[in-house]
């Protein structure tokens, strides 16, 4: 199979990571960004065509196999749909979109164009997460009783102030969308869909800096009866502290933790042991802060396998929609509670 031709939309930090991996598996033919300085630098580095308009790229670049969308969250849906309708496969960064309806439109566009819609959910490739998922699927933990998800990171003022979109409802959407959507995806992937949600959120340390919450406490009931909690914040002092998931089952308890769900911290399983885990990748390092695990090489390898007819898509559009749906439900419940409390305080 000939090397695939790629285009990249968005020349920011995560775009840089994508460009590196694209260059390893295919050919980066074109890049696009409204920031002329950034897109010009990308063009020189990768010796590819440069555009400041997605429309112009779609008109002029006809031999592109797949377009990677690495722009602000609020642009994902419209840009993905435009790329699909122009006849290209698409890889969309997290989150898929900022509302379930937009996700549905993206899926319809992919089906209508008979093109693949890939989504970045790289934490699914973390070795201890794969081992935990397999153990549950094989019944090693018996009936699952409850799950606890902790997301304790640091995002300081500079993180938001140096960006023209982070911290805004329109283009960022919220802490669960930008920082922790990968974690919500793992809840859905490992445990299942969510039935009931109770949510409390607050902005304790970023008042006047961001337009949404920096902290949340969530209670969940899944359709399969499992109970769950999510505790998250970007107020961990000075640095990221923990990203963890703990499963309590009939036959065992397992915690995958570390800062990025990259360490098997605890296991006690009846007549079974998770062992011989391969070494995982490091976290995405952006200088003054770190993000989730750097498994984008596996994301792109999956793309090559699927488009060559030798693989199964790692994360499909429906799974991306479910993540956005769960996050949207959390925010809707938190908003309703806040409105109720305002109403109560009036009397």
Steps between C-alpha positions, in 0.01 A plus 500: 500500500631845408558752776190696593478873433396714797393856563508664843262770620631687805869568556502532879663276759292190436528565126876477536465158660274382219739627233785294647296180489356573155855533371577151636213319326421713195554830324386835640390675182332812638447696821246767590477758778380859526829588673728579206819474706415154633377354173800636310737337750318167456520532123874556508566219748295238314544638147126507438236736363379778732147636535324748729154392382352151529280569197806578288672181615195289416475656155867462408613178672314217330742214569473513881397168655438624854471839671595533867297759692707655783318829548307642801219276621217720376624474139525121484148432374485752214853428378456123520173514305658724233794262459276192479271660243806590294580128478767448765528267797534695827681461831348734759675592824312485829233594575305394192280810539337707774146363470347163406305646207822612331645152553196354331548732203864392473402133496234566234754689288744207519229253402376725220849539355589132560811613686657401831476723806782421745518647851800553728453303823862418569461399866335180378848389395655534849627149591337484849170627356505230232576238766217625724253504212595145401474375859148641533389370160630154591308504828809495723348761735156340499206736528610863507360691797642851473760719333686809619662745256740766630640778280723736698703725268643849498414764245627838612413851386770503230354188340179687427634853452751392234214354293237686300244221542567292811269590786218617272165324485475546123828339396618310810168390649610402850760318706348158429520562127858625478681338792308186585294376204747210460420395857124512439554292186670231708202484737271435205743258332569293812174523698222598257244771440372732772137509614482753786729789592526733799750783461642794692757731340674821605769743392722542806838605366441645154232763555526760224744277312269232356129499416419168664589268787843398623368235744225238500353219710284251311292196601397254229280197457572294190230308314657173615455601866862599569537809721774752430657824610709758318708750695690748286685827527768706327599650836762245599774722640786576259483175302285208389436257785290205387291347227355173624220249467418249775271204438330310784369163391363181644832321458753777508608862532730679256635855489671644193654832594809712471451847361358375169341157556836351415589297812349185648492621861299226670350163424344229711316252281388150593721239329629750245778756463567765238870476417768550237359832384697661218649843561267775387575830328569820690247780549462779246742768624416857404767674704319672786238223527437140400199336339382142459712209384681533170350204316433679173741265325251219568211717380673554166603137473134407542407742221750339263375152589134592453547684171712215365218259580692317772364654819196590709445863594614564859240764584194561284267799473234349722749456785612860460137611512440308824789680670359838398152389603617403851691827546201699378275318747740585784504868411123513456447343843750739662331800336157384619628462857655846495178654370303316770731627772463857374124456510507361857717788621238748378264389779 
